[in-house]
Amino acid sequence: MRNSESSFVENLGKNTLEHIHYVNEVLLLAFTSIKYAFSFNYYKNNAVRAVVAKQVFFTAWQILPQFTVASGLLSYILISIVIATTISYGLSEYAIELALRILVFELLPIMAALFVALRSGAAINTEIALMTVNNEFRGLEQTGTDPEKLELIPRVIGGVISVLSISAISTFVALFISYISTYGFEFWAISEFSNIITKVFTPISVLTLWIKLIIFGFMVTIIPIITGKLSIRSMSYVPVSVLQGMVRLFFTIMSVEVVSLAIYYI
């Protein structure tokens, strides 16, 4: 009995320390990425620019058509539902404002994060885990190359740019569809629609949205990177590492969304 209790306490302590170490690594890479992201000299390195561009190309540019269509369909369906519902309750004047709040501040950001996560999360995790297994990080360090500075941080920056860019595009798509769904192809209501946008996009709400998107951008790359970096040095463990990384990534995305909802609406 005592042995089982001792084993349970030992495993609990070990798991707790591992989680603390994992969170510490995530936060450390996040803060380091922020420091280099605002350093102009950092981008003078051709290798850094190449990795950032490659990350944005594969993560955002290649999925842009599919994401634009998906966000447009989602916007049209939701706006149609909200307009029909508010009309039935005699609240049609609040239809566009309500639809935009749901779309722009809640659904489209998390949709952008999930698209980027599905596009590159598993791939990044696999690549970093293989580099860990093959001791490539140690090899780069022995040649005087900083792998974090040249391999990891550019991916993080590219991930943030990807989430921000496709979220911005989906927002413009949602605004266009909301206007067409309500007023048609008429220009007389632009002033009225502008007033609605002003009410929806207050400085506080826009700041909250940007913070959430930046956090999403960091998480879709940092979590796969750290999970792969801390992977057990065994080729057979790579699929397990990828699975762990994706589970942690989706859990983190949903947690950030829940916290933002609580802050914004409670």
VOTOR-790380 format. One record per residue (C-alpha): chain; x, y, z. Coordinates in pm, 1 decimal, m for minus. Example, Ala and Ser with C-alpha at 12.3 -4.5 7.8 and 13.67 -1.06 7.14 Angstrom:
<kolzas>
mol|xx|yy|zz
A|1230.0|m450.0|780.0
A|1367.0|m106.0|714.0
</kolzas>
This chain:
<kolzas>
mol|xx|yy|zz
A|0.0|0.0|0.0
A|276.7|237.6|93.4
A|468.6|147.4|m220.4
A|167.5|227.7|m439.5
A|114.1|559.0|m260.4
A|481.8|641.5|m292.1
A|473.4|555.9|m663.3
A|163.6|772.6|m715.6
A|322.0|1070.0|m540.9
A|644.2|1020.1|m733.1
A|463.5|1007.5|m1068.8
A|252.2|1308.5|m975.3
A|561.6|1508.3|m884.8
A|738.9|1399.8|m1202.1
A|443.4|1495.0|m1424.0
A|407.8|1828.3|m1247.2
A|774.3|1912.3|m1300.3
A|748.7|1809.8|m1666.2
A|447.4|2036.2|m1719.0
A|620.6|2326.0|m1544.4
A|927.7|2275.1|m1762.1
A|709.1|2258.2|m2074.4
A|522.7|2579.8|m1991.8
A|852.1|2749.4|m1908.7
A|994.6|2650.1|m2248.8
A|682.2|2778.2|m2425.5
A|693.2|3113.8|m2247.8
A|1069.1|3148.0|m2299.0
A|1039.5|3092.7|m2673.3
A|743.1|3331.2|m2690.3
A|930.9|3613.8|m2516.7
A|1244.3|3550.9|m2722.3
A|1037.7|3558.5|m3042.5
A|879.0|3888.8|m2941.5
A|1223.5|4036.7|m2878.6
A|1356.0|3936.4|m3220.2
A|1032.0|4015.3|m3403.1
A|1079.2|4386.8|m3328.8
A|1450.4|4387.2|m3409.8
A|1519.9|4531.6|m3754.4
A|1872.2|4385.2|m3759.6
A|1730.1|4036.5|m3714.7
A|1573.1|4045.0|m4059.8
A|1901.0|4137.2|m4230.4
A|1988.2|3768.3|m4223.0
A|1881.4|3610.2|m4553.0
A|1824.6|3273.3|m4386.7
A|1580.9|3426.3|m4137.9
A|1382.2|3599.6|m4411.1
A|1373.5|3279.7|m4613.4
A|1232.2|3073.1|m4325.4
A|970.6|3339.3|m4241.8
A|863.9|3365.7|m4606.4
A|850.1|2988.4|m4643.2
A|637.4|2958.9|m4329.7
A|391.3|3225.4|m4449.0
A|375.9|3073.1|m4797.9
A|295.6|2719.9|m4684.6
A|83.8|2819.5|m4385.6
A|m123.3|3110.0|m4517.9
A|m83.1|3167.0|m4890.5
A|m151.6|2809.2|m5000.7
A|m470.1|2779.0|m4792.5
A|m594.5|3130.4|m4869.5
A|m845.3|3032.2|m5143.5
A|m999.2|2751.9|m4934.4
A|m1006.7|2965.4|m4623.3
A|m1163.9|3260.4|m4805.8
A|m1440.2|3040.7|m4946.6
A|m1500.0|2871.6|m4610.9
A|m1511.1|3202.0|m4420.9
A|m1741.3|3350.1|m4686.8
A|m1984.3|3059.7|m4662.8
A|m1977.7|3070.5|m4283.1
A|m2037.0|3446.8|m4288.1
A|m2327.9|3418.8|m4531.5
A|m2497.3|3136.8|m4339.1
A|m2457.0|3299.8|m3998.0
A|m2563.9|3645.0|m4119.3
A|m2872.8|3495.0|m4286.4
A|m2965.3|3309.4|m3966.9
A|m2913.8|3617.7|m3747.5
A|m3114.1|3844.1|m3981.0
A|m3405.2|3597.0|m3997.4
A|m3401.2|3544.9|m3619.2
A|m3385.9|3914.4|m3529.8
A|m3664.2|3998.7|m3775.2
A|m3889.6|3738.2|m3616.0
A|m3831.1|3901.8|m3275.8
A|m3862.2|4257.6|m3406.3
A|m3493.7|4336.4|m3349.4
A|m3378.7|4369.3|m3708.9
A|m3185.9|4690.1|m3635.5
A|m2940.0|4484.8|m3428.4
A|m2892.5|4206.7|m3685.4
A|m2571.4|4321.8|m3852.5
A|m2409.9|4435.3|m3529.1
A|m2481.6|4101.1|m3362.9
A|m2365.0|3899.7|m3663.3
A|m2040.2|4094.1|m3694.9
A|m1962.8|4058.0|m3325.3
A|m2006.4|3681.4|m3343.9
A|m1816.3|3644.3|m3669.5
A|m1527.4|3888.9|m3642.2
A|m1452.6|3855.1|m3272.5
A|m1528.1|3487.6|m3209.0
A|m1574.6|3249.4|m3500.9
A|m1334.5|3378.8|m3764.9
A|m1030.1|3415.0|m3533.1
A|m1060.8|3062.2|m3399.2
A|m1130.4|2938.5|m3752.8
A|m808.6|3104.3|m3873.2
A|m610.9|2949.4|m3586.6
A|m751.9|2603.7|m3658.1
A|m680.0|2631.7|m4030.8
A|m318.2|2727.6|m3962.4
A|m285.0|2459.9|m3693.8
A|m417.3|2187.5|m3924.9
A|m202.5|2313.2|m4210.8
A|133.0|2330.2|m4033.6
A|106.9|2220.1|m3670.0
A|168.6|1849.0|m3724.7
A|431.4|1916.9|m3991.4
A|631.2|2148.9|m3765.2
A|603.9|1907.8|m3474.0
A|725.2|1617.8|m3689.8
A|1016.2|1814.2|m3834.9
A|1137.5|1939.3|m3496.9
A|1096.7|1595.4|m3337.0
A|1305.8|1438.2|m3616.7
A|1571.3|1706.0|m3571.2
A|1576.2|1623.3|m3199.4
A|1605.6|1248.8|m3262.6
A|1886.3|1301.2|m3514.6
A|2070.9|1545.5|m3284.7
A|2058.2|1815.0|m3552.4
A|2022.8|2091.3|m3295.8
A|2343.6|1983.5|m3127.4
A|2514.5|1964.0|m3465.8
A|2409.7|2320.4|m3550.6
A|2531.6|2444.4|m3213.0
A|2870.5|2277.5|m3268.1
A|2909.0|2467.4|m3595.8
A|2843.4|2796.9|m3416.0
A|2485.7|2831.1|m3546.4
A|2204.2|2923.1|m3309.1
A|1919.5|2684.9|m3407.3
A|1662.0|2874.7|m3205.8
A|1747.1|3203.3|m3374.1
A|1766.1|3067.0|m3729.9
A|1521.9|2774.7|m3727.8
A|1260.6|2818.4|m3455.4
A|1191.7|3189.1|m3408.3
A|1137.3|3259.1|m3782.3
A|870.1|2988.6|m3784.2
A|697.8|3152.9|m3489.0
A|703.6|3493.2|m3658.4
A|569.8|3336.8|m3977.8
A|289.5|3170.5|m3783.1
A|181.7|3499.5|m3626.2
A|187.5|3673.5|m3966.2
A|m18.6|3390.0|m4115.7
A|m292.9|3403.0|m3851.6
A|m311.9|3784.1|m3863.2
A|m322.3|3799.9|m4243.2
A|m591.0|3539.4|m4308.8
A|m796.4|3676.5|m4018.6
A|m782.3|4024.9|m4172.2
A|m891.7|3889.7|m4509.6
A|m1179.7|3693.8|m4356.4
A|m1291.0|4008.5|m4171.8
A|m1313.6|4204.2|m4497.0
A|m1505.5|3914.4|m4653.0
A|m1748.1|3911.4|m4360.3
A|m1800.3|4288.8|m4384.4
A|m1867.2|4268.1|m4758.4
A|m2112.7|3979.5|m4725.3
A|m2292.7|4146.2|m4433.3
A|m2343.8|4462.0|m4639.2
A|m2462.5|4274.1|m4948.2
A|m2694.3|4051.0|m4743.6
A|m2857.5|4351.0|m4580.2
A|m2858.2|4628.5|m4837.7
A|m2781.4|4454.0|m5165.6
A|m2561.6|4622.0|m5425.1
A|m2676.4|4970.4|m5326.7
A|m2450.4|5250.5|m5208.5
A|m2703.7|5464.4|m5025.1
A|m2655.1|5269.6|m4697.6
A|m2276.6|5304.3|m4674.5
A|m2309.2|5579.6|m4413.1
A|m2546.5|5371.8|m4201.9
A|m2323.4|5065.6|m4235.2
A|m2020.7|5273.8|m4134.4
A|m2199.2|5375.6|m3815.0
A|m2262.8|5009.6|m3734.3
A|m1896.2|4925.8|m3792.8
A|m1795.7|5212.6|m3563.7
A|m2016.6|5070.4|m3288.4
A|m1879.5|4720.1|m3332.9
A|m1509.6|4797.7|m3376.5
A|m1441.4|5000.6|m3065.1
A|m1076.2|5053.4|m2962.9
A|m1108.6|4808.8|m2672.9
A|m1270.9|4537.8|m2882.7
A|m1013.7|4575.2|m3160.5
A|m728.0|4561.6|m2907.7
A|m878.0|4248.2|m2752.4
A|m911.9|4090.4|m3095.6
A|m550.6|4167.6|m3188.9
A|m420.1|4026.8|m2861.9
A|m617.7|3706.6|m2912.1
A|m497.6|3669.0|m3271.3
A|m135.6|3724.6|m3171.4
A|m167.2|3462.8|m2896.2
A|m320.9|3222.7|m3147.6
A|m36.6|3298.0|m3387.2
A|222.8|3219.3|m3123.9
A|54.4|2903.5|m3004.4
A|3.7|2737.9|m3346.5
A|380.3|2726.8|m3392.9
A|534.5|2739.4|m3044.3
A|345.2|2442.5|m2902.5
A|439.0|2206.6|m3190.5
A|798.0|2333.0|m3176.5
A|840.0|2279.4|m2801.9
A|662.1|1943.8|m2809.8
A|896.0|1823.8|m3084.4
A|1202.7|1972.7|m2913.9
A|1126.6|1794.5|m2585.4
A|1042.3|1468.2|m2759.8
A|1206.5|1145.8|m2648.0
A|1507.9|1070.9|m2870.2
A|1351.6|771.5|m3039.2
A|1220.5|744.1|m3393.8
A|927.2|532.4|m3276.2
A|818.7|809.3|m3037.8
A|783.1|1075.6|m3311.7
A|414.2|991.5|m3391.6
A|334.6|1006.2|m3020.3
A|502.4|1345.5|m2995.7
A|297.9|1475.9|m3290.1
A|m25.1|1350.4|m3133.7
A|62.9|1510.2|m2800.1
A|147.3|1837.1|m2970.5
A|m180.3|1855.7|m3161.1
A|m385.8|1772.0|m2852.1
A|m204.4|2040.5|m2652.5
A|m246.2|2286.8|m2937.6
A|m620.9|2240.4|m2970.4
A|m665.5|2248.8|m2593.4
A|m470.3|2575.6|m2575.6
A|m668.4|2733.7|m2861.0
A|m999.1|2646.2|m2694.7
A|m872.0|2766.4|m2356.4
A|m769.7|3104.3|m2502.0
A|m1111.1|3134.3|m2668.4
A|m1295.6|3054.1|m2346.0
A|m1088.2|3304.1|m2148.0
A|m1145.4|3575.8|m2409.5
A|m1520.8|3510.5|m2400.2
A|m1519.4|3534.7|m2022.4
A|m1322.9|3862.2|m2027.7
A|m1530.7|4018.4|m2303.5
A|m1882.7|3919.0|m2197.5
A|m1874.5|3855.1|m1822.7
</kolzas>
